[in-house]
Amino acid sequence: MTTDIDDEDERQQMIGELNRLREEHRDLDAAIAAIESVGPADQLQVQRLKKRKLILKDRITFLEDKLTPDIIA
C-alpha cells in the first residue's frame, strides 16, 4: 500500500489524531443538541461550538486525504 506517508510511526500518529478528532466532533454534536434541547439556546455558545466542529471537520478531511493512497487511473 503506497501513501503520501513513508514513516509508519507518523502514520500511526495521524491515525490516532484522526480518531481523537472524530470523537471530539461527535462530542460537539451531542453538546450542541443538548444545549438546543434545553430551550432557548445561547446562540453565541452554539455558534462557537459549530465553528469548532467545522475546524475539526477540515482537519479530519486533511488527515483522511493524507492517509488514503492516491489511485492513478
C-alpha positions as CSV (number, residue, x, y, z in Angstrom):
1,M,0.0,0.0,0.0
2,T,1.5,3.3,-1.1
3,T,0.6,6.5,0.7
4,D,2.0,10.0,1.0
5,I,3.3,8.9,4.3
6,D,6.6,6.9,4.3
7,D,7.1,6.6,8.1
8,E,4.9,4.1,9.8
9,D,5.2,5.9,13.2
10,E,4.0,9.1,11.6
11,R,1.1,7.2,10.0
12,Q,0.1,5.8,13.4
13,Q,0.3,9.2,15.0
14,M,-2.0,10.6,12.3
15,I,-4.5,7.7,12.8
16,G,-4.5,8.4,16.5
17,E,-5.1,12.1,15.9
18,L,-7.9,11.3,13.4
19,N,-9.7,9.0,15.9
20,R,-9.4,11.7,18.6
21,L,-10.7,14.4,16.3
22,R,-13.7,12.2,15.2
23,E,-14.5,11.6,18.8
24,E,-14.4,15.3,19.6
25,H,-16.5,16.1,16.6
26,R,-19.2,13.6,17.9
27,D,-19.0,15.1,21.4
28,L,-19.6,18.6,19.9
29,D,-22.7,17.2,18.1
30,A,-24.0,15.9,21.4
31,A,-23.2,19.2,23.2
32,I,-24.9,21.3,20.6
33,A,-28.0,19.0,20.7
34,A,-28.1,19.2,24.5
35,I,-27.8,23.0,24.5
36,E,-30.6,23.4,21.9
37,S,-32.9,20.9,23.6
38,V,-32.9,22.7,26.9
39,G,-34.8,25.6,25.5
40,P,-33.7,28.9,24.2
41,A,-30.1,28.2,23.3
42,D,-27.2,30.5,24.0
43,Q,-26.7,31.3,20.3
44,L,-23.2,32.6,20.8
45,Q,-22.1,29.4,22.5
46,V,-23.8,27.3,19.8
47,Q,-22.0,29.3,17.1
48,R,-18.7,28.8,18.8
49,L,-19.3,25.0,19.0
50,K,-20.3,24.9,15.4
51,K,-17.3,26.8,14.3
52,R,-15.1,24.4,16.3
53,K,-16.9,21.5,14.5
54,L,-16.0,23.0,11.1
55,I,-12.4,23.4,12.1
56,L,-12.3,19.7,13.2
57,K,-14.0,18.6,10.0
58,D,-11.4,20.4,7.9
59,R,-8.6,18.7,9.9
60,I,-10.3,15.3,9.7
61,T,-10.6,15.7,5.9
62,F,-7.0,16.7,5.6
63,L,-5.8,13.7,7.6
64,E,-8.1,11.3,5.7
65,D,-6.7,12.6,2.4
66,K,-3.1,12.1,3.7
67,L,-3.8,8.6,4.8
68,T,-5.7,7.5,1.7
69,P,-3.4,6.3,-1.1
70,D,-3.6,8.1,-4.5
71,I,-5.0,5.9,-7.2
72,I,-3.7,6.6,-10.6
73,A,-6.3,5.6,-13.2
